[in-house]
């Protein structure tokens, strides 16, 4: 078979693939290999093309024992590392002899696995702290403090707080799982955004009073509607306003603003903008890109004291994505934080 016929055959493989002949030279390669090794590799010795010892050893071993061999190949594309799973299989037929080497991109799989491990580790850490406290207080109440009424009352109060913290974490985890499960389901409900904002204002008024925060609602017009999920959009506003109240500081203002435009730059079309602003100490710029990551906190100790789970903004991000919207966080030290959510009208 001619080299062009071999190349045409390898082109049917939906992966970068090459055929290394018995003479250790590349007999044929499909077009996808150019993204890894550049053009014009046919006819070259495979050592001068692949260059990574693990892959070279796998090809050489396959040429010698004619058994399948698997390994990994690490490439750098546009400044980012890309991981490939390499499979080497010997072929001996009238079509050609040698080792077919295929490169399967598993970068996203590895990233997903890293995210899964990090998520499990973070959840375990978040649950372990209150559980350790509960176990310690239970042992104390069963032992030294069994007959100490003042200590028992104090410990039970702390235990109630820790149990509430675990309940909030589990609730947020379930909420996040539900939102992710519905990510591809376009919401169809017609939602009155002004009415929703007033409802959230009324619901959070007691929290604002306790924090000595003035909660202000402004709207350019009252008849603003979007296609969405009212419960999830309520959750977005609840999470954003609660954060602003908790971290904005006493004696300050938190503002919810609503506006509609025929042309939103973020959407390149008509949309509705929800803006929640506080007058707090602000957030350093280095933290802003990571605020929507699960369990990411600017100040872990303060966040836990405030009852935060580290999942609020992650939930908001997924809900906004489900509604095909955009979210932007801006903040300056000493000037507060503003979170802008833009949703399409239809």
C-alpha positions in Angstrom: 0.0 0.0 0.0 1.3 3.5 -0.8 2.1 6.1 1.8 -0.9 8.2 0.6 -3.2 5.2 1.1 -1.8 4.7 4.7 -2.3 8.4 5.4 -5.9 8.2 4.2 -6.5 5.2 6.4 -5.1 6.9 9.5 -7.2 9.9 8.7 -10.3 7.8 9.6 -9.0 7.6 13.2 -10.6 10.6 15.1 -7.3 11.1 17.1 -3.8 12.2 16.3 -2.3 8.9 14.9 0.9 7.8 13.2 2.4 4.5 11.9 6.0 3.7 12.9 7.5 1.1 10.6 9.9 -1.7 11.4 12.7 0.6 10.3 11.7 3.0 13.2 10.7 5.7 10.8 7.2 7.2 10.6 5.6 5.8 7.5 2.3 7.8 7.7 0.5 10.2 9.9 -2.9 11.8 9.8 -3.5 15.6 9.7 -4.3 15.7 13.4 -0.7 15.0 14.4 0.3 18.4 13.1 -1.3 20.0 16.1 1.1 18.0 18.3 4.3 17.7 16.3 4.0 20.1 13.4 3.8 19.3 9.7 6.1 17.1 7.7 6.9 14.3 10.1 6.5 11.5 7.6 9.9 9.8 6.8 11.6 11.0 10.0 12.9 8.7 12.7 10.2 8.6 15.5 12.8 9.5 18.2 13.3 12.9 16.6 9.6 13.6 16.6 8.2 12.3 19.9 11.2 13.0 22.1 9.5 11.9 25.4 11.2 8.9 27.0 8.0 7.2 28.2 6.5 7.2 24.8 9.7 6.2 23.0 10.0 3.2 25.3 6.5 2.2 24.7 7.0 2.3 20.9 10.3 0.4 21.0 8.8 -2.2 23.3 5.8 -2.6 21.0 8.1 -3.0 18.0 10.0 -5.7 19.8 7.3 -7.8 21.5 4.4 -6.8 19.3 2.2 -6.4 22.4 0.0 -3.3 23.1 1.6 -0.7 25.3 0.0 2.4 26.9 1.6 5.5 28.4 1.2 9.2 28.8 2.3 12.2 26.7 2.6 15.7 28.0 2.3 18.6 25.5 2.2 22.4 25.9 -0.3 24.3 23.7 -0.8 28.0 23.9 1.0 28.1 27.2 -1.2 25.4 28.8 -0.3 21.8 29.5 -2.2 19.1 27.7 -2.2 15.5 28.7 -2.6 12.6 26.3 -3.1 8.9 26.8 -0.9 7.1 24.2 -1.8 3.7 22.9 0.7 1.6 20.9 -0.6 -1.3 18.9 1.4 -3.5 16.5 -0.1 -4.2 13.0 1.1 -6.9 10.6 -1.0 -7.0 7.5 -0.8 -6.3 3.8 -1.8 -2.8 4.6 1.5 -2.2 6.4 3.7 -3.3 9.3 4.7 -1.4 12.4 3.2 0.3 15.4 0.1 2.5 15.3 0.5 5.2 17.9 -2.6 7.1 18.9 -2.8 10.2 21.2 -6.1 10.7 23.1 -6.5 14.1 24.8 -7.5 13.4 28.5 -6.9 16.9 29.8 -10.5 17.6 30.7 -10.9 14.2 32.3 -7.9 14.8 34.5 -9.1 18.3 35.4 -12.5 16.8 36.3 -10.8 14.2 38.5 -8.7 16.9 40.2 -11.9 18.9 40.8 -13.7 15.9 42.2 -10.8 15.1 44.6 -10.6 18.7 45.7 -14.4 18.9 46.2 -14.4 15.7 48.3 -11.5 17.0 50.4 -13.2 20.4 50.9 -16.5 18.9 51.9 -14.7 16.5 54.3 -12.8 19.4 55.8 -16.0 21.5 56.2 -17.9 18.7 57.9 -15.0 17.5 60.0 -14.6 20.8 61.9 -18.2 21.0 63.3 -18.3 17.2 63.8 -15.1 17.3 65.9 -16.6 20.1 68.0 -19.9 18.2 68.5 -18.1 15.0 69.5 -15.9 16.8 71.9 -18.8 18.6 73.6 -20.8 15.4 73.8 -18.0 13.6 75.5 -17.6 16.5 77.9 -21.3 16.6 78.7 -21.3 12.8 79.3 -18.3 13.2 81.6 -16.8 16.1 83.5 -19.7 18.5 82.8 -22.5 16.0 83.4 -23.8 17.9 86.5 -22.5 21.4 85.6 -25.7 23.2 84.5 -24.0 26.5 83.4 -21.4 24.6 81.3 -24.1 22.3 79.9 -26.2 25.3 78.7 -23.2 27.0 77.1 -22.0 23.8 75.4 -25.5 23.1 74.0 -25.6 26.5 72.5 -22.3 25.9 70.7 -23.5 22.5 69.6 -26.7 24.0 68.1 -24.5 26.5 66.2 -22.3 23.8 64.8 -25.3 21.6 63.9 -26.8 24.5 62.1 -23.6 25.0 60.2 -23.6 21.4 59.0 -27.3 21.8 58.0 -26.5 24.9 55.9 -23.6 23.1 54.2 -25.7 20.1 53.3 -28.5 22.4 52.1 -26.1 24.3 49.9 -24.6 21.1 48.6 -28.0 19.8 47.6 -28.9 23.1 46.0 -25.7 23.2 44.0 -26.3 19.6 42.8 -29.8 20.5 41.8 -28.7 23.6 39.8 -25.9 21.7 38.1 -28.4 18.9 37.2 -30.7 21.4 35.5 -27.9 23.3 33.8 -29.2 22.4 30.3 -32.9 22.9 31.0 -34.0 26.3 29.9 -36.4 27.8 32.5 -39.8 28.9 31.0 -41.6 30.7 33.8 -42.4 34.4 33.4 -40.8 36.2 36.4 -41.7 39.7 37.7 -38.3 41.0 38.7 -39.5 44.0 40.6 -41.9 42.0 42.6 -39.1 39.5 43.3 -36.8 42.2 44.6 -39.4 43.6 46.9 -40.1 40.1 48.2 -36.4 39.6 49.0 -36.2 43.0 50.6 -39.1 42.1 52.9 -37.6 38.7 53.7 -34.2 40.1 54.6 -35.4 43.2 56.4 -35.0 41.5 59.9 -31.4 40.5 59.1 -30.6 44.0 57.9 -32.1 45.5 61.1 -30.0 43.2 63.3 -26.9 44.2 61.3 -27.9 47.9 61.4 -27.8 48.0 57.6 -30.1 50.1 55.5 -31.5 48.0 52.6 -32.4 50.1 49.6 -34.2 49.0 46.4 -34.2 51.1 43.2 -35.8 50.3 39.9 -36.0 52.3 36.7 -39.4 50.8 36.0 -41.7 48.2 37.7 -42.9 46.2 34.8 -39.7 44.2 34.1 -40.1 40.5 33.3 -37.7 37.7 32.3 -38.1 34.1 31.4 -36.6 32.2 34.3 -37.0 30.1 37.4 -38.4 32.3 40.1 -37.1 30.1 43.0 -33.6 30.1 41.6 -33.6 33.9 40.9 -34.8 34.5 44.4 -31.9 32.4 45.6 -29.5 34.5 43.6 -30.8 37.7 45.2 -30.9 36.2 48.6 -27.3 35.0 48.4 -26.0 38.3 47.1 -27.9 40.5 49.5 -27.2 38.3 52.5 -23.4 38.5 51.7 -23.7 42.3 51.3 -25.4 42.7 54.6 -23.0 40.3 56.5 -19.8 41.7 55.1 -20.8 45.3 54.3 -20.4 46.5 57.8 -22.7 48.1 60.4 -24.2 51.4 59.8 -23.8 51.1 56.0 -26.1 50.7 53.1 -26.8 47.8 50.7 -28.5 48.7 47.4 -30.4 46.4 45.0 -30.9 48.1 41.6 -33.0 46.9 38.7 -32.8 48.2 35.1 -33.7 47.1 31.6 -32.0 47.9 28.3 -32.8 47.2 24.7 -29.1 46.6 24.1 -27.0 45.1 26.9 -23.2 44.9 25.9 -22.8 41.7 27.9 -25.5 40.0 25.9 -25.4 41.9 22.6 -29.2 42.1 22.9 -32.0 43.1 25.2 -31.6 42.3 28.9 -32.2 43.0 32.5 -29.5 44.0 35.0 -29.6 43.2 38.7 -27.0 45.0 40.8 -26.2 44.5 44.5 -23.8 46.9 46.0 -22.4 47.4 49.5 -20.2 50.0 51.3 -17.9 47.4 52.9 -14.1 47.3 53.1 -13.9 45.8 49.6 -12.0 42.8 48.2 -8.5 42.7 46.9 -8.3 42.4 43.1 -6.3 39.1 43.3 -9.3 37.4 44.9 -12.0 38.5 42.4 -11.5 35.8 39.7 -11.8 33.0 42.3 -14.8 34.2 44.3 -17.2 31.9 42.4 -15.1 28.8 43.1 -16.6 26.3 45.5 -15.4 26.8 49.1 -13.1 29.7 48.1 -13.1 32.4 50.8 -11.2 35.6 51.1 -11.3 35.3 54.9 -12.1 31.8 56.0 -12.3 32.5 59.7 -14.7 35.4 59.3 -16.8 33.6 56.8 -17.3 30.7 59.1 -18.1 33.0 62.0 -20.8 34.6 59.8 -22.3 31.2 59.0 -21.0 31.1 55.4 -20.5 27.8 53.6 -18.3 29.0 50.8 -20.8 27.8 48.2 -23.1 30.9 47.8 -21.4 32.5 44.9 -20.8 29.1 43.2 -24.6 28.5 43.3 -25.2 32.0 42.0 -22.8 31.5 39.1 -24.5 28.2 38.1 -28.0 29.7 38.3 -26.9 32.7 36.1 -25.3 30.3 33.6 -28.5 28.3 33.4 -30.4 31.5 32.6 -27.9 32.3 29.9 -26.9 35.4 31.8 -23.6 37.0 32.8 -22.2 37.9 36.2 -19.5 40.4 37.0 -17.9 41.2 40.4 -16.1 44.5 40.9 -14.6 45.9 44.1 -12.1 48.4 45.3 -10.5 48.4 48.7 -12.3 50.9 51.0 -15.1 51.5 48.4 -17.3 48.4 48.7 -18.2 45.6 46.3 -20.7 45.5 43.4 -22.1 42.3 41.8 -23.9 42.8 38.5 -26.1 40.0 37.1 -27.4 40.5 33.5 -30.2 38.2 32.3 -31.7 38.0 28.7 -35.2 39.2 28.3 -36.1 36.1 26.3 
